[in-house]
């Protein structure tokens, strides 16, 4: 199958959704598909290459929030030129990078123009919805930057609407995202599917006690410590400050390992809470860590905690579970119950602390074979390929 993938966060740096796009593409190529990728390019880091992958890089936004006026515009013109030359079976776009392609398809479909544009199956993959994100932040009384509220997010909402209107198939990584699309955009359920994210079960796995103790020692922990881990982008909606404050209500053996970076303003909030509560000796902070290196600190931990306001279906949770680390989370739910997943009752520091302690004192049983069978990228790509074929057949049947 010939596939064009449109994916902004391709690894040069392993930020955001980069691992998901990388793993999906790698597995599709492994299965014998011919994949072309249009992606964002980091100024100092060239895109990570895969064998037999054709990459068309587009310079990333020079200033945060300007993607719709910079990278997305360049993408649109490169897409038009490329599509007039090459034929594909599937165009698979992720997120809002393709905003102007969505609009172009909406307009031209109504005018019955550029029929070649509508021959391949067009798939949009939703990892979040802007209206859902906006609604959540308002409910939580979280600050929204002026430019985001007045410019970037309204365009993001339009991107969601245009994507749904112009796509043959819409994939949502969790049921709550699909519910948001129906609630805010009136999405047509006949072309909407929930396909939860996957995880590289060969990279992320449990290590033996000897290896775990060795890594913990290198990180400065002893056998009596209970290590809480959180990693990813440090942003206000993930309530890292509340997680830090939870340590106040936990015995001194509980330590917190924070991996990732964030805005200067939020980092200053984190620093202040640590200093004001004299928690420096119980918290270890590690900056940006490349995706291939993440299993090491996860495997050395005892529990992963993500007290988020909203999420799609976070890869970090799946990665912790693949290492057989229990998770305490909020902001999303799996479609079906998953061993090792506990949901926060609320994001108050005392509640977070109480639930951490309760889980730590419980023997958490996980059927890791069942987890791997359900959430491996191989399984997810099997489902995705079947979806491609099903919707291609339905599309062809309508056109004949």
C-alpha positions in Angstrom: 0.0 0.0 0.0 1.2 3.5 -0.8 0.8 5.8 2.2 1.4 9.6 2.6 1.8 10.5 6.3 1.5 14.1 7.5 2.9 14.3 11.0 4.4 17.5 12.6 6.3 16.1 15.6 8.7 13.7 13.7 11.8 13.0 15.8 14.8 15.2 15.3 14.0 15.7 19.0 11.7 13.2 20.6 9.1 15.8 21.7 5.3 15.6 21.9 3.8 12.9 19.7 7.1 12.0 17.9 7.4 8.4 19.3 3.9 7.5 18.1 4.4 8.7 14.6 7.8 7.0 14.4 6.5 3.7 15.7 3.5 3.6 13.4 5.6 4.5 10.4 8.3 2.0 11.3 5.8 -0.8 11.6 4.0 0.1 8.3 7.3 0.0 6.4 8.2 -3.3 8.1 4.9 -4.7 6.8 5.9 -3.8 3.3 4.1 -0.5 2.7 5.6 2.3 0.8 5.5 5.4 3.0 6.2 9.1 2.3 6.3 11.4 5.2 5.7 15.2 5.3 6.9 16.4 8.7 8.3 19.2 10.8 12.0 19.7 10.7 14.0 20.9 13.7 16.5 23.6 12.8 19.5 21.9 14.4 18.4 18.3 14.3 17.8 16.5 11.0 14.8 14.1 11.0 15.5 10.6 12.1 15.6 8.3 9.1 14.1 4.9 8.5 15.0 2.4 5.8 12.8 3.0 2.6 11.1 6.0 4.1 10.9 9.1 1.8 10.9 12.2 4.0 9.7 15.7 2.9 10.7 18.0 5.7 9.1 21.4 6.5 10.8 23.9 8.8 9.0 24.0 12.2 7.3 27.1 13.4 9.9 29.8 14.3 7.8 31.1 17.3 5.4 28.9 19.4 1.8 29.2 18.3 2.6 30.4 14.7 2.4 27.0 13.0 -0.8 27.9 11.1 0.9 30.9 9.5 4.3 29.3 8.8 4.9 25.6 8.7 1.3 24.7 7.7 1.3 27.2 4.8 4.6 25.6 3.5 3.1 22.2 4.0 0.0 23.1 1.9 2.0 24.2 -1.1 4.4 21.2 -0.9 1.4 18.9 -0.6 -0.4 20.3 -3.7 2.8 20.0 -5.8 3.5 16.5 -4.6 -0.1 15.3 -5.0 -0.1 16.5 -8.6 2.8 14.2 -9.3 2.4 11.1 -7.2 -0.5 8.7 -6.5 -1.2 7.1 -3.1 -3.8 4.8 -1.7 -4.0 6.4 1.7 -3.3 9.9 3.1 -3.0 9.7 6.8 -2.8 13.1 8.6 -2.2 13.6 12.3 -3.4 16.7 14.1 -3.6 20.3 13.1 -0.5 20.6 10.9 -2.6 20.1 7.8 -5.2 22.8 8.6 -5.1 24.4 5.2 -5.2 21.0 3.4 -8.4 20.3 5.3 -9.9 23.6 4.2 -8.8 23.1 0.6 -10.5 19.7 0.6 -13.7 21.1 2.1 -13.9 23.9 -0.5 -13.0 21.8 -3.5 -15.4 18.9 -2.5 -18.3 21.4 -2.5 -17.2 22.8 -5.9 -16.6 19.3 -7.4 -13.1 20.3 -8.3 -9.7 18.5 -8.2 -11.3 15.1 -8.3 -7.9 13.4 -8.1 -7.6 14.8 -4.6 -10.5 12.6 -3.4 -9.4 9.3 -4.9 -7.2 8.1 -2.0 -8.6 7.3 1.4 -8.1 10.4 3.6 -7.6 9.7 7.3 -7.3 12.2 10.1 -5.9 11.0 13.4 -7.1 12.9 16.5 -4.7 12.9 19.5 -6.8 15.7 21.1 -9.6 18.2 20.3 -9.2 21.9 20.7 -12.7 22.4 21.9 -12.3 19.7 24.5 -9.0 21.1 25.7 -10.4 24.6 25.9 -13.5 23.5 27.8 -11.3 21.6 30.3 -9.0 24.6 31.0 -12.0 26.8 31.6 -13.5 24.3 34.1 -10.1 24.1 35.9 -9.7 27.9 35.8 -6.3 27.5 34.2 -4.7 30.5 32.5 -4.8 30.7 28.7 -2.3 32.9 26.9 -3.9 35.8 24.9 -2.6 34.7 21.6 -3.8 31.1 22.2 -7.3 32.2 23.2 -7.7 34.8 20.5 -5.8 33.4 17.5 -4.2 29.9 17.7 -7.0 28.0 19.5 -9.9 29.4 17.4 -8.0 28.3 14.3 -7.4 24.9 16.0 -11.1 24.5 16.5 -11.7 25.3 12.8 -9.0 22.8 11.9 -10.8 20.1 13.9 -14.1 20.9 12.1 -12.5 21.0 8.6 -10.7 17.7 9.3 -13.9 15.9 10.3 -15.7 17.4 7.3 -13.0 16.5 4.7 -12.0 13.1 5.9 -13.2 9.6 4.9 -12.1 8.2 8.2 -11.5 9.9 11.6 -9.5 8.0 14.2 -9.6 9.0 17.9 -7.0 7.7 20.4 -9.6 7.5 23.2 -13.4 7.3 23.6 -13.4 10.7 25.5 -12.0 12.4 22.4 -14.6 10.9 20.2 -17.3 12.0 22.6 -15.8 15.5 22.5 -15.9 15.5 18.7 -19.6 14.5 18.7 -20.4 17.1 21.4 -18.6 20.1 20.0 -18.4 19.3 16.3 -21.4 17.0 15.6 -19.0 14.4 14.2 -20.6 11.7 12.0 -20.2 8.5 13.9 -20.3 6.4 10.8 -16.8 7.4 9.9 -15.4 7.8 13.4 -13.4 5.0 15.1 -11.6 4.7 18.4 -8.1 3.2 18.1 -6.1 3.6 21.3 -2.4 4.2 21.1 0.2 1.4 21.2 3.6 0.9 22.8 6.9 -0.6 21.7 6.8 -3.7 23.9 10.3 -4.7 22.9 11.8 -1.4 24.1 9.7 -1.0 27.2 9.7 -4.1 29.5 10.4 -5.1 33.0 13.9 -5.8 34.2 15.0 -8.2 36.9 15.6 -7.0 40.5 19.4 -6.9 40.1 19.2 -4.6 37.1 16.6 -2.4 38.8 18.6 -2.0 42.0 21.7 -1.1 40.0 19.9 1.7 38.2 18.2 2.9 41.4 21.6 3.2 43.0 23.0 5.1 40.0 20.1 7.5 40.4 20.7 8.0 44.1 18.0 5.8 45.5 18.3 2.9 48.0 16.2 -0.3 48.4 13.9 1.3 51.0 12.8 4.3 48.8 9.5 4.3 47.0 10.1 6.1 43.7 7.3 8.1 42.0 8.0 9.0 38.4 6.5 11.6 36.0 7.9 12.4 32.7 7.0 14.4 29.6 6.4 18.1 28.9 6.1 20.0 32.1 2.9 22.1 31.6 0.3 23.5 34.0 -2.5 21.2 32.8 -0.5 18.2 34.1 -0.5 19.6 37.6 3.2 18.9 38.4 3.0 21.4 41.2 0.2 19.4 42.9 2.2 16.2 42.5 5.2 17.8 44.2 3.0 19.1 47.0 1.7 15.5 47.5 5.2 14.6 48.9 4.3 16.8 52.0 1.7 14.2 53.0 3.9 11.2 52.3 6.5 9.5 54.5 10.1 10.6 53.7 10.9 7.3 51.9 8.7 8.5 49.0 10.9 10.2 46.4 9.9 11.9 43.1 11.7 11.6 39.8 10.7 14.3 37.3 11.9 14.0 33.7 11.3 16.7 31.1 11.3 20.4 30.5 8.7 23.2 30.2 8.3 26.9 29.9 10.5 29.2 32.0 7.4 30.4 33.9 6.2 27.0 34.9 9.7 25.8 35.8 9.9 28.8 38.2 6.6 27.7 39.8 8.0 24.2 40.3 11.3 25.6 41.8 9.4 27.8 44.2 7.2 25.0 45.5 10.2 22.7 46.0 12.1 25.4 47.9 9.2 26.7 50.0 8.4 23.2 51.2 12.1 22.0 51.7 11.6 19.1 49.3 14.9 19.4 47.4 16.4 16.3 48.9 13.3 14.2 47.8 13.1 15.3 44.2 15.4 14.5 41.4 15.0 16.4 38.1 16.3 15.3 34.8 15.9 17.4 31.7 14.9 16.2 28.2 15.6 12.5 27.8 15.5 10.9 24.3 12.7 8.3 23.8 15.1 5.3 23.4 16.6 6.0 26.8 13.3 6.4 28.7 12.9 2.7 29.7 15.9 2.9 32.2 14.4 5.5 34.6 10.9 4.0 34.3 12.1 0.5 35.1 13.8 1.8 38.3 10.5 3.4 39.6 7.7 2.0 41.7 4.7 4.1 40.4 4.0 6.5 37.6 1.7 9.4 38.4 0.0 11.8 35.9 -2.5 14.2 37.6 -3.6 15.8 34.3 -6.6 17.9 33.5 -7.0 16.4 30.0 -5.2 13.9 27.8 -5.9 12.0 24.6 -4.4 8.7 25.5 -0.9 9.4 26.8 1.9 7.2 25.5 3.8 7.7 28.8 1.1 5.7 30.7 1.4 2.8 28.2 5.2 2.8 28.5 5.1 2.6 32.3 2.5 -0.2 32.1 4.7 -2.1 29.6 7.5 -2.0 32.2 4.9 -3.4 34.7 4.8 -0.1 36.7 1.4 0.7 38.2 0.0 4.1 37.1 -2.2 6.7 38.8 -3.7 9.0 36.3 -6.5 11.5 35.3 -7.7 13.4 32.3 -8.6 10.4 30.2 -9.9 6.8 30.5 -9.2 3.6 28.7 -12.1 2.1 26.8 -11.8 -1.1 28.8 -10.3 -1.8 32.2 -6.5 -2.2 32.1 -4.5 -3.9 34.8 -2.3 -1.5 36.7 -4.3 1.6 35.9 -5.8 3.6 38.8 -7.8 6.8 38.3 -7.4 9.8 40.5 -10.5 10.8 42.5 -9.4 14.5 42.2 -6.1 16.4 41.8 -5.8 17.7 45.3 -2.3 17.0 46.7 -3.6 15.2 49.8 -5.8 12.9 47.6 -2.9 12.2 45.3 -0.7 11.3 48.3 -3.4 9.0 49.8 -3.9 7.1 46.5 -0.1 6.8 45.9 0.3 5.3 49.4 -2.7 3.0 49.0 -1.4 1.6 45.7 2.2 1.3 47.0 0.9 -0.9 49.9 -1.1 -3.1 47.5 0.2 -6.0 45.4 -0.8 -4.9 41.9 -1.3 -7.8 39.6 -0.8 -7.3 35.9 -1.4 -9.7 33.0 1.5 -8.5 30.9 1.0 -10.9 28.1 -2.6 -9.7 27.7 -1.4 -6.1 27.8 1.3 -6.7 25.1 -1.2 -8.6 22.9 -3.6 -5.7 23.1 -1.3 -2.7 23.0 1.8 -3.6 20.9 2.2 -1.5 17.8 2.0 -4.7 15.8 -1.5 -5.3 17.0 -2.5 -1.7 16.5 -1.2 -1.7 12.9 -3.1 -4.9 12.2 -6.3 -3.1 13.3 -5.3 0.0 11.3 -4.6 -1.9 8.1 -8.1 -3.5 8.4 -9.6 -0.1 8.9 -7.8 1.2 5.8 -9.1 -1.7 3.7 -12.6 -1.5 5.1 -13.0 2.2 4.4 -11.3 1.9 1.0 -13.8 -0.8 0.0 -16.7 1.3 1.3 -15.4 4.4 -0.6 -15.0 2.4 -3.9 -18.5 0.9 -3.5 -20.0 4.4 -3.2 -18.1 5.6 -6.3 -19.2 2.7 -8.5 
